[in-house]
Amino acid sequence: MKLYASLTSPYARKVRVVLHEKRIECQLEPVNPWDADSPLPAVNPLGKVPVLMLDDGTALYDSRVIVDYLDSISPVSKLLADSARGTALIKRWEALADGLLDAGVAIMLERKRPAERQDAGWLKRQHDKLTAGLALMAADLTDRTWCHGNGFTLADIAVGCTLGWLELRLPWLDWRQYPALTGHYERLMTRPSFADTCPPAA
């Protein structure tokens, strides 16, 4: 298998962490989605990372599809629950984490526009999503070691990748004001899967 990924993409990092945790061999193909000659459109018409190319030439995207597939093909370090309800609750964490990333990316892109052309109302809506989502994450993680149940799951991976990206791209957001989030992220960073996939400063 081959993974097309940007090393700074939190969505791609989620897949890379899952591959590491499940000990699945996969060739990493670093790409820049913004390059004019990027190979991404040939494997994903949306031109987005990550894309997992299977050995038979089938391309899987986006990250949520890929991580579910990877969890299903290896019994090592099961990341989803055995029950439908448990899996739904884990995926809800992932949906929240990915939603915060979407809001963060929207802010980052809007702020690249000339100041006089930025939409203040749009920026406020995205910022409100971030503050509300982080507060909810922190409340749900208070007095807990893991996001769901008594062990490490995909929920923790999704949350950790989101926090890492926010710290890289939106450092002014200061999610570390929440001790529960700080403790959770520091706990995750002791795992080789997280330490080895830290995004380069960019």
FIZA-19065 format. One line per 8 residues: number of its first residue (from 1); their letters; for each residue x negated, y, z of N, C-alpha, C, O. Coordinates in Angstrom, 3 decimals, padded with zeros to 6 digits. Each point is the difference from the previous one (the first is absolute). Layout:
BEGIN
NUM	A	X/Y/Z/X/Y/Z/X/Y/Z/X/Y/Z ~ ...
***
This chain:
BEGIN
1	MKLYASLT	-000.838/-001.195/000.000/000.838/001.195/000.000/-000.874/001.248/000.000/-001.149/-000.019/000.442 ~ 001.727/001.099/-000.950/-000.702/001.281/-000.032/000.930/001.081/000.539/001.175/000.063/-000.362 ~ -001.724/000.796/001.244/000.774/001.096/000.560/-000.502/001.323/-000.554/-001.149/000.379/000.225 ~ 002.006/000.315/-000.943/-000.298/001.361/-000.443/000.380/000.939/001.138/001.154/000.035/000.429 ~ -002.133/000.728/000.058/000.251/000.811/001.183/-000.878/001.238/000.024/-001.157/-000.031/-000.420 ~ 001.720/001.113/000.915/-000.790/001.179/000.354/-000.450/-000.177/001.441/000.790/-000.404/000.853 ~ -002.048/000.702/-000.577/-000.539/-000.225/001.345/000.562/000.979/001.021/-000.148/-000.210/001.204 ~ 000.793/001.281/-001.670/000.609/000.948/000.934/001.514/-000.184/000.111/000.648/000.680/000.796
9	SPYARKVR	-000.087/-001.584/-001.577/001.448/-000.209/000.029/000.408/-000.800/001.232/-000.515/-001.099/000.207 ~ 001.426/001.615/000.615/000.453/-000.756/001.165/000.855/-001.197/-000.394/000.030/-001.004/000.712 ~ 000.664/001.104/-001.840/000.803/-001.123/-000.475/-000.921/-001.151/-000.414/000.273/-001.163/000.296 ~ -001.356/001.500/-000.978/-000.978/-001.018/-000.379/-000.737/-000.529/001.221/-000.325/-001.186/000.068 ~ 000.060/002.060/000.896/-000.678/-000.462/001.216/000.849/-001.039/000.714/-000.528/-000.965/000.551 ~ 001.836/001.160/-000.560/000.896/-000.965/000.631/-000.214/-001.394/-000.598/-000.082/-000.992/000.724 ~ -000.007/000.935/-002.038/-000.224/-001.279/-000.674/-001.381/-000.548/000.335/-000.149/-001.200/000.227 ~ -000.849/002.053/-000.194/-001.362/-000.449/000.305/-000.094/-000.546/001.420/-000.701/-000.983/000.241
17	VVLHEKRI	001.394/001.607/000.692/000.012/-000.511/001.376/000.674/-001.365/000.044/-000.486/-000.913/000.668 ~ 001.599/000.769/-001.372/000.700/-001.287/-000.028/-000.895/-001.084/-000.598/-000.075/-001.103/000.542 ~ -000.596/001.398/-001.636/-000.924/-000.977/-000.598/-001.062/-000.425/001.002/-000.326/-001.183/000.103 ~ -000.210/002.145/000.633/-001.043/-000.279/000.993/000.557/-000.868/001.121/-000.613/-001.001/000.371 ~ 001.761/001.375/000.168/000.585/-000.738/001.120/000.354/-001.431/-000.395/-000.131/-000.920/000.808 ~ 000.573/000.733/-002.030/000.429/-001.321/-000.448/-001.115/-000.779/-000.686/000.205/-001.126/-000.454 ~ -001.387/001.735/000.383/-001.189/-000.660/-000.554/000.235/-000.493/-001.423/-000.359/-001.123/-000.353 ~ 000.960/001.975/-000.443/000.270/-000.323/-001.396/-001.061/000.664/-000.872/-000.215/001.209/000.083
25	ECQLEPVN	-000.436/-001.997/-000.909/-001.014/000.527/-000.907/000.670/000.768/-001.138/000.958/-000.478/-000.608 ~ -001.470/001.665/000.332/000.577/000.821/-001.058/-001.047/000.990/-000.481/-000.677/000.632/000.811 ~ 000.540/-000.494/-002.117/-000.938/000.968/-000.571/000.580/001.404/000.125/001.148/000.238/-000.375 ~ -001.943/000.689/000.901/000.437/001.387/000.125/-000.452/000.796/-001.217/-001.181/000.004/-000.345 ~ 002.122/000.665/-000.300/-000.285/000.838/-001.162/000.340/001.454/000.359/001.145/000.423/-000.159 ~ -002.142/000.347/000.648/000.289/001.393/000.370/000.380/000.825/-001.231/-000.669/-000.061/-001.031 ~ 001.744/000.827/001.153/000.447/000.846/-001.103/000.436/001.359/000.551/000.349/000.135/001.173 ~ -000.379/000.857/-002.049/000.517/001.320/000.327/001.254/000.228/-000.839/-000.097/000.167/-001.215
33	PWDADSPL	001.276/-000.156/001.845/001.237/000.144/-000.775/000.074/001.287/-000.805/000.770/000.092/-000.956 ~ -001.569/000.909/001.338/000.074/001.296/-000.669/-000.916/000.092/-001.219/000.080/000.968/-000.756 ~ -000.947/-001.957/000.553/-000.892/000.023/-001.158/000.791/-000.188/-001.293/000.923/-000.812/-000.064 ~ -001.293/001.564/-000.953/000.695/-000.106/-001.285/-000.153/-001.388/-000.610/000.899/-000.486/-000.686 ~ -002.048/-000.153/000.940/-000.245/-001.323/-000.572/000.236/-001.115/001.018/-000.560/-001.088/-000.135 ~ 001.377/001.347/001.142/000.297/-001.010/001.014/000.640/-001.228/-000.639/000.843/000.134/-000.887 ~ -001.239/-001.337/001.332/000.600/-001.213/-000.547/001.387/-000.283/000.569/000.659/-000.949/-000.426 ~ -000.211/001.752/001.376/001.252/-000.307/000.693/001.224/-000.080/-000.913/000.780/-000.943/000.136
41	PAVNPLGK	-000.574/001.889/-001.060/001.208/-000.088/-000.826/000.133/-001.310/-000.766/001.105/-000.409/-000.356 ~ -002.236/-000.246/000.106/000.051/-001.268/-000.728/000.519/-001.137/000.873/000.468/-001.014/-000.517 ~ -000.548/001.177/001.847/000.438/-001.072/000.898/001.210/000.404/000.837/000.669/-000.856/000.579 ~ -000.386/002.150/-000.512/001.164/000.503/000.723/000.499/001.239/-000.740/-000.692/001.018/-000.010 ~ 001.860/-001.074/-000.604/000.481/001.142/-000.781/000.164/001.268/000.826/000.070/001.097/-000.555 ~ -000.009/-001.239/001.887/000.103/001.170/000.869/-001.353/000.650/000.243/-000.074/001.116/000.514 ~ -001.000/-001.816/-000.882/-001.341/000.555/000.162/-000.408/000.194/001.446/-000.777/000.904/000.309 ~ 001.287/-001.740/000.580/-000.250/000.164/001.432/-000.737/-001.205/000.564/000.076/-001.107/-000.532
49	VPVLMLDD	-000.796/001.355/001.633/-000.633/-001.082/000.744/000.825/-000.269/001.258/000.729/000.861/000.493 ~ -000.876/-002.105/000.012/-000.819/-001.108/-000.479/000.745/-000.865/-001.015/001.227/000.017/-000.091 ~ -002.018/-000.768/-000.664/000.527/-001.029/-000.890/-000.790/-001.272/000.260/-001.231/000.020/-000.005 ~ 001.926/-001.118/000.230/-000.652/-001.298/000.173/000.209/-000.809/-001.266/001.128/-000.332/-000.363 ~ -002.234/000.019/-000.305/000.058/-000.804/-001.208/-000.231/-001.458/000.376/-001.077/-000.361/000.473 ~ 002.082/-000.467/-000.683/-000.121/-001.415/000.317/-000.830/-000.712/-001.060/-000.253/000.532/-001.081 ~ -000.160/-001.740/001.417/-000.881/-000.744/-000.903/000.665/-000.318/-001.335/-000.685/-000.204/-001.003 ~ 002.029/000.161/000.984/000.688/-000.302/-001.263/000.334/001.254/-000.799/000.690/-000.070/-001.017
57	GTALYDSR	-001.190/001.234/001.487/000.225/001.243/-000.723/001.225/000.781/000.434/000.288/001.061/-000.555 ~ 000.436/-001.572/001.539/001.159/000.720/000.526/-000.461/001.151/000.889/-000.851/-000.190/000.869 ~ 001.405/001.373/-001.080/-000.346/001.168/000.814/001.090/000.248/001.038/001.184/000.068/-000.329 ~ -001.602/000.066/001.590/000.943/000.294/001.080/-000.224/001.414/000.520/-001.141/000.428/000.180 ~ 002.208/000.282/000.056/-000.029/001.342/000.586/001.402/000.241/000.552/000.944/-000.585/-000.530 ~ -000.746/001.415/001.568/-000.934/000.850/000.698/-000.542/-000.736/001.229/000.043/-001.229/000.059 ~ -000.555/001.990/000.927/-000.643/-000.632/001.154/000.950/-000.900/000.771/-000.418/-001.045/000.500 ~ 001.690/001.423/-000.390/000.943/-000.801/000.784/000.255/-001.352/-000.645/000.160/-001.008/000.690
65	VIVDYLDS	-000.125/000.993/-002.013/000.153/-001.270/-000.714/-001.253/-000.854/000.180/000.089/-001.204/000.239 ~ -001.241/001.831/-000.354/-001.268/-000.730/000.070/-000.210/-000.626/001.371/-000.357/-001.175/000.090 ~ 000.572/001.940/000.983/-000.285/-000.550/001.328/000.953/-001.134/000.347/-000.399/-000.957/000.662 ~ 001.647/001.047/-001.096/000.931/-001.102/000.248/-000.459/-001.256/-000.740/000.062/-001.105/000.539 ~ -000.519/001.284/-001.771/-000.499/-001.135/-000.773/-001.212/-000.627/000.677/-000.073/-001.221/000.136 ~ -000.872/002.043/000.287/-001.211/-000.518/000.635/000.315/-000.741/001.288/-000.620/-001.021/000.297 ~ 001.574/001.522/000.468/000.344/-000.684/001.246/000.630/-001.357/-000.274/-000.096/-000.914/000.819 ~ 000.743/000.785/-001.976/000.688/-001.256/-000.323/-000.938/-001.081/-000.520/000.338/-001.183/000.056
73	ISPVSKLL	-001.517/001.567/-000.565/-000.861/-001.005/-000.638/-001.083/-000.531/000.929/-000.733/-000.918/-000.369 ~ 000.622/001.478/001.564/-001.017/-000.476/000.936/000.586/-000.084/001.400/000.626/000.953/000.466 ~ -000.822/-002.089/000.216/000.526/-000.138/001.363/-000.865/000.699/001.043/000.387/000.084/001.166 ~ -001.540/000.413/-001.565/-000.919/000.651/000.939/000.579/001.344/000.436/000.476/000.781/-000.824 ~ -000.522/-000.524/002.131/000.405/001.311/000.545/001.344/000.454/-000.559/000.079/001.005/-000.706 ~ 000.964/-001.742/001.021/001.340/000.336/-000.481/000.367/001.414/000.420/-000.090/000.343/001.179 ~ 000.502/000.479/-002.138/000.231/001.425/000.257/001.467/000.390/000.002/000.344/001.112/000.400 ~ 000.523/-002.009/-000.841/001.436/000.216/000.059/000.614/-001.023/000.946/-000.626/-001.014/000.309
81	ADSARGTA	001.833/001.269/000.148/000.640/-000.864/000.992/000.621/-001.230/-000.658/000.186/-000.047/-001.216 ~ 000.127/-000.941/002.043/000.671/-001.194/-000.503/001.483/000.253/-000.246/000.610/-000.651/-000.848 ~ -000.030/001.592/001.586/001.425/000.290/-000.136/000.231/001.165/-000.950/-000.865/000.859/-000.175 ~ 002.047/-000.844/-000.436/000.352/001.100/-000.899/000.050/001.323/000.760/-000.450/001.027/-000.506 ~ 001.000/-001.052/001.725/000.092/001.233/000.784/-001.394/000.510/000.363/-000.282/001.192/-000.118 ~ -000.581/-002.100/000.557/-001.347/000.407/000.370/-000.748/000.604/-001.174/-000.672/001.022/000.141 ~ 000.790/-001.657/-001.299/-000.654/000.534/-001.194/000.573/001.361/-000.372/-000.743/000.899/-000.396 ~ 002.063/-000.740/000.521/000.619/001.287/-000.318/-000.513/001.103/000.920/-000.222/001.126/-000.446
89	LIKRWEAL	000.032/-001.441/001.723/-000.496/001.006/000.940/-001.454/000.371/-000.300/-000.389/001.162/000.121 ~ -000.403/-002.150/-000.509/-001.383/000.281/-000.401/-000.017/000.869/-001.254/-000.765/000.960/-000.090 ~ 001.619/-001.308/-000.881/000.048/000.768/-001.244/000.554/001.409/000.232/-000.314/000.924/-000.751 ~ 001.135/-000.763/001.788/000.470/001.348/000.327/-001.160/000.883/000.441/-000.073/001.168/-000.381 ~ -000.839/-001.725/001.185/-001.216/000.737/000.366/-000.772/000.389/-001.258/-000.470/001.130/-000.133 ~ 000.346/-002.091/-000.788/-000.735/000.280/-001.235/000.691/001.096/-000.806/-000.664/000.871/-000.561 ~ 001.998/-000.912/000.502/000.743/001.021/-000.734/-000.214/001.380/000.615/-000.151/000.987/-000.720 ~ 000.138/-000.920/002.051/-000.239/001.277/000.671/-001.415/000.498/-000.289/-000.201/001.170/-000.328
97	ADGLLDAG	-000.770/-002.064/000.451/-001.393/000.390/-000.250/-000.188/000.472/-001.437/-000.650/001.018/-000.237 ~ 001.210/-001.745/-000.719/-000.125/000.398/-001.403/000.747/001.302/-000.274/-000.444/000.814/-000.810 ~ 001.578/-000.617/001.485/000.740/001.242/-000.164/-000.787/001.201/000.490/000.050/001.072/-000.604 ~ -000.781/-001.251/001.706/-000.853/001.081/000.495/-001.122/000.293/-000.993/-000.366/001.156/-000.211 ~ -000.169/-002.201/-000.388/-001.027/000.208/-001.030/000.564/000.776/-001.185/-000.646/000.911/-000.516 ~ 001.844/-001.272/000.090/000.619/000.702/-001.125/000.149/001.488/000.315/-000.265/000.851/-000.848 ~ 000.693/-000.547/002.079/000.148/001.401/000.401/-001.357/000.696/000.044/-000.130/001.152/-000.415 ~ -000.874/-001.859/000.921/-001.338/000.578/000.070/-000.587/000.272/-001.368/-000.621/001.041/-000.218
105	VAIMLERK	000.813/-001.974/-000.710/-000.493/000.194/-001.367/000.717/001.186/-000.644/-000.621/000.795/-000.706 ~ 001.917/-000.677/000.949/000.760/001.117/-000.560/-000.553/001.337/000.495/-000.117/000.952/-000.771 ~ -000.221/-000.886/002.059/-000.582/001.226/000.551/-001.353/000.288/-000.637/-000.284/001.132/-000.391 ~ -000.545/-002.161/000.290/-001.339/000.184/-000.547/000.061/000.518/-001.435/-000.749/000.906/-000.368 ~ 001.634/-001.476/-000.437/000.108/000.419/-001.397/000.591/001.405/-000.120/-000.442/000.794/-000.830 ~ 001.438/-000.490/001.659/000.605/001.337/-000.056/-001.009/001.069/000.381/000.002/001.093/-000.566 ~ -000.861/-001.404/001.521/-000.986/000.980/000.457/-001.125/000.222/-001.013/-000.796/000.927/000.150 ~ 000.730/-001.765/-001.168/-000.987/000.217/-001.054/000.472/001.055/-001.001/-000.785/000.494/-000.809
113	RPAERQDA	002.060/-000.159/000.873/000.526/001.042/-000.873/-000.424/001.368/000.520/-000.301/000.136/001.186 ~ 000.271/000.879/-002.045/-000.287/001.355/000.487/000.958/000.367/001.129/001.176/-000.363/-000.035 ~ -001.675/001.074/001.026/000.794/000.309/001.191/001.340/000.633/-000.348/001.016/-000.308/000.624 ~ -001.012/001.191/-001.617/001.234/000.710/-000.340/001.033/-000.892/-000.682/001.161/000.384/-000.144 ~ -001.587/-001.576/-000.276/000.920/-000.923/-000.680/000.413/-001.172/000.881/000.783/-000.850/-000.424 ~ -001.298/000.801/001.631/000.365/-001.088/000.905/001.414/000.210/000.541/000.419/001.126/000.268 ~ 000.296/-002.223/-000.116/001.382/000.028/000.486/-000.009/-000.196/001.513/-000.179/-001.119/000.479 ~ 000.370/002.196/000.273/-000.071/-000.065/001.461/001.080/-000.910/000.574/-000.241/-000.719/000.970
121	GWLKRQHD	001.429/000.749/-001.569/001.077/-000.864/000.479/-000.315/-001.471/-000.182/000.270/-000.821/000.877 ~ -000.844/000.497/-002.026/-000.403/-001.383/-000.295/-001.071/-000.461/000.978/000.075/-001.104/000.538 ~ -001.070/001.953/-000.308/-001.074/-000.344/000.931/000.551/-000.230/001.403/-000.426/-000.925/000.691 ~ 001.371/001.762/-000.269/000.569/-000.162/001.341/000.754/-001.315/000.116/-000.094/-000.675/001.025 ~ 000.836/000.302/-002.053/000.734/-001.270/000.043/-000.955/-001.180/000.140/000.258/-000.926/000.768 ~ -001.356/000.963/-001.510/-000.966/-001.097/000.094/-000.680/-000.008/001.370/-000.219/-001.059/000.588 ~ -000.109/002.248/-000.089/-000.635/000.092/001.315/000.945/-000.504/001.084/-000.434/-000.669/000.938 ~ 001.713/000.982/-001.056/000.977/-000.474/000.986/000.086/-001.525/-000.001/000.150/-000.618/001.055
129	KLTAGLAL	-000.244/000.015/-002.237/-000.007/-001.466/-000.078/-001.196/-000.570/000.755/000.126/-000.979/000.735 ~ -001.278/001.597/-000.921/-001.215/-000.475/000.656/000.097/000.120/001.513/-000.322/-000.945/000.719 ~ 000.759/002.093/-000.233/000.051/000.188/001.453/001.033/-000.926/000.635/-000.246/-000.562/001.067 ~ 001.394/000.398/-001.710/001.031/-000.884/000.546/-000.445/-001.458/-000.042/000.205/-000.746/000.958 ~ -000.814/000.346/-002.068/-000.443/-001.388/-000.130/-001.108/-000.361/000.964/000.015/-001.082/000.587 ~ -000.977/001.974/-000.417/-001.096/-000.259/000.937/000.510/-000.053/001.432/-000.457/-000.823/000.793 ~ 001.397/001.694/-000.460/000.566/-000.016/001.350/000.729/-001.311/000.268/-000.097/-000.556/001.094 ~ 000.824/000.062/-002.091/000.708/-001.272/000.160/-000.982/-001.155/000.145/000.175/-000.863/000.859
137	MAADLTDR	-001.208/000.846/-001.699/-001.026/-001.037/000.117/-000.611/000.002/001.397/-000.154/-001.053/000.619 ~ -000.188/002.230/-000.133/-000.632/000.109/001.314/000.931/-000.492/001.093/-000.431/-000.704/000.914 ~ 001.706/001.068/-001.000/000.961/-000.434/001.013/000.151/-001.516/-000.001/000.057/-000.626/001.059 ~ 000.006/000.038/-002.252/000.179/-001.450/-000.096/-001.252/-000.771/000.402/000.091/-001.171/000.370 ~ -001.249/001.804/-000.436/-001.252/-000.670/000.369/-000.392/000.235/001.459/-000.960/-000.600/000.484 ~ 001.678/001.452/000.210/-000.322/000.263/001.401/000.128/-001.284/000.816/001.021/-000.685/-000.056 ~ -002.064/000.372/000.809/-000.047/-001.203/000.842/000.040/-001.287/-000.814/000.365/-001.051/000.528 ~ -000.733/001.114/-001.803/-000.063/-001.194/-000.842/-001.396/-000.124/-000.593/-000.664/000.998/-000.279
145	TWCHGNGF	000.233/-002.241/000.093/-001.285/-000.242/-000.648/000.160/-000.038/-001.511/-000.855/000.497/-000.733 ~ 001.953/-001.087/000.266/000.229/-000.169/-001.434/001.348/000.576/-000.392/000.876/000.175/000.847 ~ -000.708/000.118/-002.115/001.246/000.602/-000.473/001.194/-000.928/000.168/001.089/000.432/000.377 ~ -001.306/-001.717/-000.662/001.108/-000.956/000.053/-000.429/-001.255/000.745/-001.024/-000.602/-000.320 ~ 001.803/000.215/001.303/-000.283/-001.236/000.711/-001.288/000.080/000.795/-000.410/001.067/000.458 ~ -000.212/-002.220/-000.307/-001.186/-000.103/000.848/-001.290/-000.190/-000.780/-001.022/-000.373/000.577 ~ 001.055/000.624/-001.876/-001.208/-000.218/-000.789/-000.126/000.967/-001.164/000.916/000.760/-000.312 ~ -002.071/-000.812/-000.313/-000.353/000.842/-001.142/000.795/-000.427/-001.229/000.014/-001.179/-000.354
153	TLADIAVG	000.647/002.133/-000.297/000.804/-000.295/-001.183/-000.242/001.043/-001.088/-000.809/000.915/000.154 ~ 001.529/-001.083/-001.247/-000.056/000.973/-001.089/000.402/001.392/000.476/-000.478/001.001/-000.535 ~ 001.351/-000.930/001.535/000.411/001.304/000.532/-001.206/000.787/000.500/-000.120/001.195/-000.268 ~ -000.763/-001.859/000.986/-001.197/000.671/000.527/-000.918/000.446/-001.128/-000.596/001.075/000.065 ~ 000.483/-001.901/-001.093/-000.843/000.356/-001.146/000.535/001.253/-000.679/-000.760/000.919/-000.305 ~ 002.065/-000.885/000.068/000.597/001.147/-000.681/-000.175/001.278/000.810/-000.359/001.044/-000.546 ~ 000.613/-001.129/001.848/-000.142/001.179/000.858/-001.456/000.463/000.035/-000.274/001.196/-000.104 ~ -000.654/-002.131/000.249/-001.414/000.359/000.065/-000.497/000.661/-001.269/-000.765/000.962/000.060
161	CTLGWLEL	001.190/-001.468/-001.212/-000.429/000.598/-001.271/000.568/001.406/-000.167/-000.659/000.881/-000.553 ~ 001.870/-000.678/001.028/000.598/001.335/-000.062/-000.742/000.980/000.895/-000.320/001.109/-000.427 ~ 000.043/-001.504/001.656/-000.704/000.892/000.923/-001.394/000.342/-000.519/-000.444/001.143/000.109 ~ -000.240/-002.129/-000.668/-001.335/000.248/-000.540/000.025/000.990/-001.152/-000.870/000.865/-000.104 ~ 001.874/-000.996/-000.765/000.089/000.920/-001.138/000.356/001.410/000.458/-000.560/000.977/-000.496 ~ 001.489/-000.873/001.438/000.380/001.325/000.498/-001.194/000.708/000.629/-000.162/001.212/-000.147 ~ -000.668/-001.972/000.845/-001.176/000.606/000.616/-000.991/000.479/-001.059/-000.683/001.006/000.189 ~ 000.610/-001.731/-001.299/-000.912/000.370/-001.085/000.507/001.201/-000.793/-000.752/000.936/-000.271
169	RLPWLDWR	002.027/-000.967/-000.098/000.541/000.983/-000.944/000.726/001.177/000.654/000.000/001.108/-000.536 ~ 000.614/-001.350/001.688/000.746/001.066/000.684/-000.464/000.098/001.450/000.799/-000.203/000.915 ~ -002.067/000.509/-000.692/-000.542/-000.021/001.369/000.683/000.987/000.938/-000.024/-000.184/001.217 ~ 000.623/001.215/-001.765/000.693/000.990/000.826/001.272/-000.553/000.645/000.548/000.612/000.916 ~ -000.086/-001.751/-001.386/001.256/-000.551/000.514/-000.123/-000.473/001.449/000.974/000.033/000.752 ~ -002.176/-000.473/-000.365/-000.301/-000.378/001.380/000.967/-001.026/000.585/000.672/000.259/000.998 ~ -000.613/-001.436/-001.640/000.818/-001.058/000.588/-000.610/-000.544/001.283/000.666/-000.717/000.747 ~ -001.935/001.053/-000.484/-000.649/-000.487/001.223/000.532/000.688/001.261/-000.423/-000.332/001.107
177	QYPALTGH	001.336/001.276/-001.263/000.667/000.565/001.173/000.839/-001.056/000.711/000.381/000.172/001.158 ~ -000.096/-001.270/-001.863/000.779/-001.092/000.576/-000.948/-001.097/000.481/-000.607/-000.683/-000.825 ~ 000.464/000.499/002.140/-000.915/-001.037/000.506/000.319/-001.389/-000.542/-000.910/-000.798/-000.226 ~ 002.189/000.501/000.014/000.363/-001.330/-000.488/-000.549/-000.238/-001.402/-000.444/-001.105/-000.312 ~ 000.470/002.128/-000.534/-000.534/-000.145/-001.358/-001.516/-000.063/000.010/-000.602/-000.782/-000.735 ~ -000.014/001.612/001.574/-001.463/-000.018/000.097/-000.491/-001.355/000.473/-000.930/-000.567/-000.575 ~ 001.556/000.046/001.624/-000.407/-001.302/000.524/000.202/-001.105/-001.011/-000.833/-000.897/-000.129 ~ 001.947/000.964/-000.593/000.286/-001.036/-000.989/-001.022/000.032/-001.129/-000.502/-001.044/-000.416
185	YERLMTRP	000.195/002.236/-000.079/-000.956/000.099/-001.099/-001.389/-000.449/000.435/-000.684/-000.704/-000.743 ~ 000.268/001.097/001.923/-001.321/-000.413/000.487/-000.062/-001.513/000.192/-001.041/-000.616/-000.231 ~ 002.140/000.024/000.647/000.053/-001.456/000.136/-000.135/-000.661/-001.376/-000.714/-000.991/-000.153 ~ 001.399/001.542/-000.830/-000.085/-000.557/-001.353/-001.401/000.128/-000.578/-000.465/-000.894/-000.708 ~ -000.211/002.000/001.004/-001.325/000.235/-000.566/-001.067/-000.931/000.569/-001.125/-000.022/-000.499 ~ 001.457/-000.742/001.530/-000.943/-001.012/000.490/000.057/-001.264/-000.855/-000.857/-000.875/000.125 ~ 001.859/000.777/-000.987/000.128/-001.170/-000.863/-000.862/000.208/-001.246/000.029/001.080/-000.589 ~ -000.791/-002.087/000.181/-000.831/000.139/-001.204/000.798/000.406/-001.236/-000.513/000.717/-000.860
193	SFADTCPP	001.760/-001.168/000.764/000.806/000.326/-001.180/000.226/001.495/-000.135/000.065/000.522/-001.113 ~ 000.055/000.168/002.234/000.169/001.454/-000.041/-001.344/000.709/-000.110/-000.152/000.939/-000.782 ~ -000.811/-001.387/001.560/-001.315/000.650/-000.028/-000.627/-000.082/-001.389/-000.660/000.941/-000.440 ~ 000.862/-002.057/-000.248/-000.625/-000.206/-001.306/000.740/000.694/-001.146/-000.508/000.050/-001.120 ~ 001.694/000.479/001.387/000.775/000.633/-001.075/000.216/001.493/000.242/000.875/000.609/-000.615 ~ -001.667/-000.023/001.504/000.124/001.437/000.252/-000.176/000.771/-001.308/-000.945/-000.261/-000.745 ~ 001.835/001.200/000.458/-000.165/000.778/-001.233/-001.214/000.902/000.074/-000.288/000.563/001.055 ~ -000.428/-000.417/-002.160/-001.136/000.932/-000.012/000.500/001.425/000.134/001.083/000.329/-000.484
201	AA	-001.857/000.509/001.131/000.370/001.414/000.100/000.058/000.586/-001.399/-000.948/-000.119/-000.777 ~ 002.059/000.744/000.467/000.171/000.534/-001.361/000.930/001.195/000.045/000.282/000.602/-001.036
***
